[in-house]
Amino acid sequence: MTGIETILLRELCDISMRPYSETEQNADEQDAIIDKIFKLRETLSPEQKQLLNLLLDNINNDDSRYSYEAFKRGFLFGMVFGKRENPMAQWFGQEKQGLDHKMLWFLTEKMSKKWG
């Protein structure tokens, strides 16, 4: 998968998750996590705060990579195994199971209009 395809797939993931990420439940969960982090930070020295920041950044980056990879694999799995023929591939003049940046751009635009 090329760089542009990866970017578009991540954008598609973010757009598709927007309805969930904007829920009150998600906001409450995020607020609870942030409150716990701030309480912990109050007990730490400046050096420990820097270490905590680094640790949280690393965890966040790792979780993001994992989430995007899971989304990509699920998306591709659905494209390949969801139907015997991929009707969208015909619109883009590709093989039956093709997926490239043109198709991802199209899907990103459609989902952005629906959930954006």
Rosetta constraint file for C-alpha pairs under 8 A:
AtomPair CA 1 CA 5 HARMONIC 6.04 0.50
AtomPair CA 1 CA 6 HARMONIC 6.53 0.50
AtomPair CA 1 CA 100 HARMONIC 7.74 0.50
AtomPair CA 2 CA 6 HARMONIC 6.24 0.50
AtomPair CA 2 CA 101 HARMONIC 7.99 0.50
AtomPair CA 3 CA 7 HARMONIC 6.22 0.50
AtomPair CA 4 CA 8 HARMONIC 6.09 0.50
AtomPair CA 4 CA 101 HARMONIC 6.40 0.50
AtomPair CA 5 CA 9 HARMONIC 5.98 0.50
AtomPair CA 5 CA 100 HARMONIC 6.41 0.50
AtomPair CA 5 CA 101 HARMONIC 4.69 0.50
AtomPair CA 5 CA 104 HARMONIC 6.72 0.50
AtomPair CA 6 CA 10 HARMONIC 6.15 0.50
AtomPair CA 7 CA 11 HARMONIC 6.18 0.50
AtomPair CA 8 CA 12 HARMONIC 6.05 0.50
AtomPair CA 8 CA 101 HARMONIC 7.10 0.50
AtomPair CA 8 CA 104 HARMONIC 5.92 0.50
AtomPair CA 8 CA 105 HARMONIC 6.21 0.50
AtomPair CA 8 CA 108 HARMONIC 6.84 0.50
AtomPair CA 9 CA 13 HARMONIC 6.16 0.50
AtomPair CA 9 CA 72 HARMONIC 6.84 0.50
AtomPair CA 9 CA 104 HARMONIC 6.38 0.50
AtomPair CA 9 CA 108 HARMONIC 7.80 0.50
AtomPair CA 10 CA 14 HARMONIC 6.19 0.50
AtomPair CA 10 CA 68 HARMONIC 6.21 0.50
AtomPair CA 11 CA 15 HARMONIC 6.10 0.50
AtomPair CA 11 CA 108 HARMONIC 6.80 0.50
AtomPair CA 12 CA 16 HARMONIC 6.02 0.50
AtomPair CA 12 CA 104 HARMONIC 7.66 0.50
AtomPair CA 12 CA 107 HARMONIC 7.22 0.50
AtomPair CA 12 CA 108 HARMONIC 5.03 0.50
AtomPair CA 12 CA 111 HARMONIC 7.25 0.50
AtomPair CA 13 CA 17 HARMONIC 6.15 0.50
AtomPair CA 13 CA 68 HARMONIC 7.08 0.50
AtomPair CA 13 CA 71 HARMONIC 6.64 0.50
AtomPair CA 14 CA 18 HARMONIC 6.16 0.50
AtomPair CA 15 CA 108 HARMONIC 7.57 0.50
AtomPair CA 15 CA 111 HARMONIC 6.59 0.50
AtomPair CA 15 CA 112 HARMONIC 6.11 0.50
AtomPair CA 15 CA 115 HARMONIC 6.69 0.50
AtomPair CA 15 CA 116 HARMONIC 6.84 0.50
AtomPair CA 16 CA 111 HARMONIC 6.86 0.50
AtomPair CA 16 CA 115 HARMONIC 7.20 0.50
AtomPair CA 17 CA 21 HARMONIC 6.04 0.50
AtomPair CA 18 CA 22 HARMONIC 5.97 0.50
AtomPair CA 18 CA 115 HARMONIC 7.03 0.50
AtomPair CA 18 CA 116 HARMONIC 7.79 0.50
AtomPair CA 19 CA 23 HARMONIC 6.71 0.50
AtomPair CA 19 CA 115 HARMONIC 6.92 0.50
AtomPair CA 20 CA 26 HARMONIC 7.08 0.50
AtomPair CA 21 CA 26 HARMONIC 5.86 0.50
AtomPair CA 21 CA 27 HARMONIC 7.46 0.50
AtomPair CA 22 CA 26 HARMONIC 6.84 0.50
AtomPair CA 22 CA 27 HARMONIC 7.02 0.50
AtomPair CA 23 CA 27 HARMONIC 6.37 0.50
AtomPair CA 24 CA 28 HARMONIC 6.08 0.50
AtomPair CA 25 CA 29 HARMONIC 6.24 0.50
AtomPair CA 26 CA 30 HARMONIC 6.12 0.50
AtomPair CA 27 CA 31 HARMONIC 6.07 0.50
AtomPair CA 28 CA 32 HARMONIC 6.20 0.50
AtomPair CA 29 CA 33 HARMONIC 6.38 0.50
AtomPair CA 30 CA 34 HARMONIC 6.20 0.50
AtomPair CA 31 CA 35 HARMONIC 6.08 0.50
AtomPair CA 32 CA 36 HARMONIC 6.36 0.50
AtomPair CA 33 CA 37 HARMONIC 6.29 0.50
AtomPair CA 34 CA 38 HARMONIC 6.21 0.50
AtomPair CA 35 CA 39 HARMONIC 6.23 0.50
AtomPair CA 36 CA 40 HARMONIC 6.18 0.50
AtomPair CA 37 CA 41 HARMONIC 6.10 0.50
AtomPair CA 38 CA 42 HARMONIC 6.33 0.50
AtomPair CA 39 CA 43 HARMONIC 7.15 0.50
AtomPair CA 40 CA 44 HARMONIC 6.93 0.50
AtomPair CA 41 CA 49 HARMONIC 6.14 0.50
AtomPair CA 44 CA 48 HARMONIC 5.53 0.50
AtomPair CA 44 CA 49 HARMONIC 5.86 0.50
AtomPair CA 45 CA 49 HARMONIC 6.12 0.50
AtomPair CA 46 CA 50 HARMONIC 6.36 0.50
AtomPair CA 47 CA 51 HARMONIC 6.33 0.50
AtomPair CA 48 CA 52 HARMONIC 6.04 0.50
AtomPair CA 49 CA 53 HARMONIC 6.13 0.50
AtomPair CA 50 CA 54 HARMONIC 6.24 0.50
AtomPair CA 51 CA 55 HARMONIC 6.10 0.50
AtomPair CA 52 CA 56 HARMONIC 6.03 0.50
AtomPair CA 53 CA 57 HARMONIC 6.04 0.50
AtomPair CA 54 CA 58 HARMONIC 6.13 0.50
AtomPair CA 55 CA 59 HARMONIC 6.16 0.50
AtomPair CA 56 CA 60 HARMONIC 5.99 0.50
AtomPair CA 57 CA 61 HARMONIC 6.04 0.50
AtomPair CA 58 CA 62 HARMONIC 6.05 0.50
AtomPair CA 59 CA 63 HARMONIC 6.04 0.50
AtomPair CA 60 CA 64 HARMONIC 6.08 0.50
AtomPair CA 61 CA 65 HARMONIC 6.22 0.50
AtomPair CA 62 CA 66 HARMONIC 6.16 0.50
AtomPair CA 63 CA 67 HARMONIC 6.01 0.50
AtomPair CA 64 CA 68 HARMONIC 6.09 0.50
AtomPair CA 65 CA 69 HARMONIC 6.06 0.50
AtomPair CA 66 CA 70 HARMONIC 6.08 0.50
AtomPair CA 67 CA 71 HARMONIC 6.10 0.50
AtomPair CA 68 CA 72 HARMONIC 6.03 0.50
AtomPair CA 69 CA 73 HARMONIC 6.09 0.50
AtomPair CA 70 CA 74 HARMONIC 6.03 0.50
AtomPair CA 71 CA 75 HARMONIC 5.89 0.50
AtomPair CA 72 CA 76 HARMONIC 6.03 0.50
AtomPair CA 73 CA 77 HARMONIC 5.82 0.50
AtomPair CA 74 CA 78 HARMONIC 6.04 0.50
AtomPair CA 75 CA 79 HARMONIC 6.22 0.50
AtomPair CA 76 CA 80 HARMONIC 6.07 0.50
AtomPair CA 77 CA 81 HARMONIC 5.74 0.50
AtomPair CA 77 CA 82 HARMONIC 7.28 0.50
AtomPair CA 78 CA 82 HARMONIC 4.59 0.50
AtomPair CA 78 CA 83 HARMONIC 7.80 0.50
AtomPair CA 79 CA 83 HARMONIC 7.03 0.50
AtomPair CA 79 CA 86 HARMONIC 6.78 0.50
AtomPair CA 79 CA 97 HARMONIC 7.15 0.50
AtomPair CA 80 CA 84 HARMONIC 7.40 0.50
AtomPair CA 80 CA 86 HARMONIC 7.62 0.50
AtomPair CA 80 CA 97 HARMONIC 6.02 0.50
AtomPair CA 85 CA 96 HARMONIC 5.50 0.50
AtomPair CA 85 CA 97 HARMONIC 6.89 0.50
AtomPair CA 86 CA 90 HARMONIC 7.34 0.50
AtomPair CA 86 CA 96 HARMONIC 5.49 0.50
AtomPair CA 86 CA 97 HARMONIC 5.93 0.50
AtomPair CA 86 CA 98 HARMONIC 7.97 0.50
AtomPair CA 87 CA 91 HARMONIC 7.24 0.50
AtomPair CA 87 CA 96 HARMONIC 7.77 0.50
AtomPair CA 88 CA 92 HARMONIC 6.86 0.50
AtomPair CA 88 CA 103 HARMONIC 7.54 0.50
AtomPair CA 89 CA 93 HARMONIC 6.17 0.50
AtomPair CA 89 CA 94 HARMONIC 5.13 0.50
AtomPair CA 89 CA 95 HARMONIC 6.48 0.50
AtomPair CA 89 CA 96 HARMONIC 5.95 0.50
AtomPair CA 89 CA 97 HARMONIC 6.85 0.50
AtomPair CA 89 CA 98 HARMONIC 6.05 0.50
AtomPair CA 89 CA 99 HARMONIC 7.20 0.50
AtomPair CA 89 CA 103 HARMONIC 7.68 0.50
AtomPair CA 90 CA 94 HARMONIC 5.97 0.50
AtomPair CA 90 CA 95 HARMONIC 7.51 0.50
AtomPair CA 90 CA 96 HARMONIC 7.25 0.50
AtomPair CA 92 CA 102 HARMONIC 7.51 0.50
AtomPair CA 92 CA 103 HARMONIC 7.10 0.50
AtomPair CA 94 CA 98 HARMONIC 5.71 0.50
AtomPair CA 94 CA 99 HARMONIC 7.97 0.50
AtomPair CA 99 CA 103 HARMONIC 6.21 0.50
AtomPair CA 99 CA 104 HARMONIC 7.41 0.50
AtomPair CA 100 CA 104 HARMONIC 6.34 0.50
AtomPair CA 101 CA 105 HARMONIC 5.86 0.50
AtomPair CA 102 CA 106 HARMONIC 6.21 0.50
AtomPair CA 103 CA 107 HARMONIC 6.23 0.50
AtomPair CA 104 CA 108 HARMONIC 5.97 0.50
AtomPair CA 105 CA 109 HARMONIC 6.15 0.50
AtomPair CA 106 CA 110 HARMONIC 6.26 0.50
AtomPair CA 107 CA 111 HARMONIC 6.07 0.50
AtomPair CA 108 CA 112 HARMONIC 5.88 0.50
AtomPair CA 109 CA 113 HARMONIC 6.29 0.50
AtomPair CA 110 CA 114 HARMONIC 6.34 0.50
AtomPair CA 111 CA 115 HARMONIC 5.85 0.50
AtomPair CA 111 CA 116 HARMONIC 7.19 0.50
AtomPair CA 112 CA 116 HARMONIC 4.43 0.50
